[in-house]
Amino acid sequence: MQRRDFLKTTALLAAGALTSTSVLAQSAVKEIRIGYQKTGVLTVVKGLGFLEKRFEKDGIGVKWVEFSFGPPLLEALNAGSLDYGYTGDSPPIFAQAARANLLYVGAIPARGYGQAIIVLPNSRVKQLSDLKGKKVGVAKASSAHNLLIAALESQGLSFKDIEPAYLAPADAAAAFATGAIDAWSIWDPYFAIAEQQGRGARVLPIDRAATAQNSFFLGNREFTNKNPEIIKAINEEVARATLWANDNRDKVAAVFAEASGVSLGAQKISVERVEYTFGPLTDDVLKQQQEVADRFARLGLIPKPISVRDIVWSGNKGA
């Protein structure tokens, strides 16, 4: 989304705020439960207190629940212990294939620069084709999972040509540092940390046209359908936070460093790679997400094909 279009969208969202507020005052909801990760845009929203300020006058509290990556966050969203959350592109696909009780409610179109496939500096792996037969660490059902598959396919390789080691980020970091895995498909800030530690990780060349990835905001289906004005209000505040973040990247890095314990230097690197935009689920975004779903279905990583449009919120204005 171009910045001028984003500003227009944000202005339209803000214009509806007064109407939304009158509806929220009548809501039976007393607490909104938000799933976030330490360095996602929702951490900015949390740090700035936007949601607390927005809902205070309506007597609605905000509970923040932290997750290390997307799949467990969506498990909680499906179970009804969360109302709203944010993940990369792959977790919602695996969740939908498992009949999860959720809806897409917004998106961050992105270039995917905050993710990479990395190797140790002295590795003999110089390019993606050298990964054939090698053990590659990746978090299953994460955006890095899709990155790895798409990157391999862009070079004429198959996911079956490598040995995937399904590891959560913390476990993969340890395995990578000790050489227990040959490469690691990972996102920021873990990517930035690996670049800074020791002699620094080396990034394998990737065709970014083949691996650009979007991120998504999702709501629990029942909560979203019963409380559309709350979801709209949350989206308005997220849009406002992305505008602020885009113009205050040093402050964002400081917020992330404080929240995560990751060094400010690493966070500055990762923040500079982030796309701070917010928008509806446009035809282009949904087409790209469908391609990801089709990729996982073709490889048998989800049990059957799915249509991502089946779980797009009816309140979305871009589908």
N, C-alpha and C positions, 0 to 999 in steps of 0.2 A: 504494500500500500504506500503510495506517495505521501509525503508529509502533509501536503496541502489537503489531500483527501482525508487523512487521519484527523487533521484539525477540524475539518468540516464535520466528520463523524462525531468527534468529541463535543463540538458545539451543539449538535442535534441532541446528543445524550443529555447534556446539561440543560437544554431547553425543556426537557421532560421531567426534570427533577422535582419541580413544585407539585406537579400532578402526582408523581410517585409518592411524595412525602405524605400527602393526604390519605393515600391508600395504606401506606405503611403504618400510620397511626392507628388503624383499625385491625392490624394483624394480630393473630393469636400467638405468633412466634415470639419467644422471649430470649432465645439465644441462637446465633448462627455459628456453625462449626466449620472452620476453614482449614483445609489440608494444604500445607506449604512445604517447600524445601528451602534450605538455608540460603540459597543464592538465587532464587527465582524472583520474578517481579512481585509476587505476593509478599516476599520479605520486605520489599520497599513499602508496599501498602501497609504492612504491619508496623514497620519502623516509623512511618509518618502518622500512624493513628487515624488514617482516613476513614476506615469503616466504623471505628468507635465513635468518631465525631458525627458521622452521617446518621447512625442509628440510635445515638444516645437519647435524642428528643422523643423517640418512639418507644423508649423503654426496652430496647433490644440490645442484648449483650453480644460480644464476639469472643469465641473461643478458638484459639490457634493451636493446631495439632501438627507437629513436625514429622516429616518422613525423609528417609535418606535418598529415595528415588521413587519413580512413578507407580510401578505395579502394586506395592503395598498400599499406597495412597488410594488407588482406585478400588482395591479390595474393601477398604474402609468406607469409601463412597457407596459402593454397592450394598454393603451391609446396613447402611443407614446411620452409621456413626459419624459421618461427615455430610455436609450439605453442598459444599463447593470446593473445588481444588484445581490444580494446574499441573500438567505433565507434558512430556514430549509427544511425538506422533505415534509411537508404537504401543504404549500401554493401553490406550483406549481400544485399539484393534483387538488385542488379546482379551480385554475385558468384555467387549461386545461379543466376541466368539464364545465366551463363557456365559453369555446371557446376563451380563451385569446390568444392574438397574440404574443406568446413568444416561445423560444427554450432553451433547456438545452445546455449549452456550456462548463461546467466543474463541478467538484465535489470535496468535501472534505470528504473522507471516515472517519467516526468517531465512537467512542465507545459509545457516548451518555452520558458520565459522567457529562457533564455540565448541565444536566436537572434532575429534581427529582419531586416526589410527597411528599409534606411536610404538617405537621400538627403542631399546637401549642404544646409546651412542656407538658402542662397538659391535652392534648386531650386523650380521652378514646380509640381513634383509634390507634391500635398498629401494625396492618398489613393490607394489601390490602383488605382482606376479610371483615374487619370491616367497609369498606366504603359503604357497601350495605345500600341503603336508605339515604345516606348522600349527602350533597350539596358540590360539588367540583368545585372550580373556575378554569377556563381554557380559554385561548384565542382561539376562534373558528378559525378553519382552520390553526392553528399554529402547529409547531412541537410538542409542549406540548400536543396538542389535540391527536395526534397519540400516544405519549408516554402514555397518560392516558388509551386509549383504549387497546393498546398492553399489558400494565401492568395488567389491569383487566383480559383480556383474558388469560394471562399466569397463572392466578390463578383460571380459570374456571368461571369467572364472565363475565357478559355482560355489555356493556355501558348503557343498559337500567336499570341496577341494581342500578345506582346512579342518582342523580339529578344534571346535569351539569349547572353551572352558567357561562354563556359566558361573560367574562370580559376582557377588555384590561389590560395589566400588571399593570399600575398605579392604576386602579380601583380595581383590584384583590388584590393588596398589601394592600390597605386600608381595604377591606373587610376581608382579612385574619387577619390583626392586631386586628380588633375589634371582631373577632369570628363570623362574618356574614356568613362565609363559613366554612365548617368543614375541608377542605383540599384544597390544591392548587397545580396544575400541572404547573411547571414553569421552566424556563431556567436561566442561568447566564446572567448578574450579579444579577438579582432579587433574584435568589436562594441564592447566597452568602450573599446578604444584609439581607435576612430573617434569615439566620443562625447566623448573627452577632448581629442583633437587639434584644433588651430586653434580655430575657433568652435564645434566640436562637430557631429557628425552628428545629423540629425533622423530619428526613428523614425516610420514610417508606421503608422497604426492597423491592427491585425489582430484578427480574431475568434479569440481563443485557444482557444475550444471546437473550432474547425476545424483548429487547427494544433498542438495538444499532441503532443509527440513522445517516444518512448521511446528508450533507448540499450541496447546489447546487448554481452554478452561472448560471444566465439566461440572455439572450439577447432578445430585441425586435426582432420579426421575420424579418421584413422588413430591419431594420438596419443591423442585422447580415448577412442576405443573400446578401445585397448590399456592405457590408464592412467587408468581412471575414478576411482581413489582420489586420484590427483594432482590431477585437475580438481576434485574435491570439496574437497580441501585448499586449493587456490587460492581457490575460491569462499568458503570459510570465512574466509580472511584478508581478502578483498575486503569481505565483509560486516562484519568487525570494523573495517576501515579507514573504511567509510562511517559507522559509529557514532561513531568518533573525530572524523571530519571534520565531522559535523553539529554537534558540541559545541565545535569548535575552529576556527571559520572564519577568525579572524585568523591563526592558525598555518598554515592551509591556504594562504591568500593569500601568506604569506611563502615557503612551499615552492614555490608556482607561480612567484613572482617570481624566486626564485633559479634555478629550473630553466629558465625561458624568457627571462629578461632583460627581460620586460615590467614596467613600473612597478608598484610595490606598490599605488598608488592604483587603477590599472585592474584589477588582480587582485582587489582587495577588492570592486569593483563586480561583477565576474563571479562571484566566489565566493558573494556574497549571493543570486544568482539561481539557484544550483545546487540540484537535489534530491539530497540524499545519502541514498539508500536502496538496498537491494539485495534482489532476490527472484527466485523462479523464473519460468518462462515460463507465466503463467496463461492461461486461456482469453481473458480480456479483452485482455491484452497481445498475444497471437497474433492475435486478431481485428483489432486496430488495425494490426498489422504486415501482415496480409493485405490490408487496405484500401489501404495504401501500395503494396503489390505490384500490386494490381489497377489502381491509378491509373497506374502506370508502364506497365503492359501496354496499357491502353486508349489511351494516348498514343503507343504504338509506341516507347517509350524502352527497353524490353527486348523481345527478339524474340518471346516468347510468354508466356502466363500461367504462373505458378508457384504452388505450394502451399508456404507457409512451414513448415507442419508436417512436410514431408518431410525437413527438416534440423534438427529439434529433437532434441537429445540424449536418449537413452532414460533417462539418469540424472536428467533434470529431473523435479522432483516437483510441478510446478504445471500441466502441460499436460493 
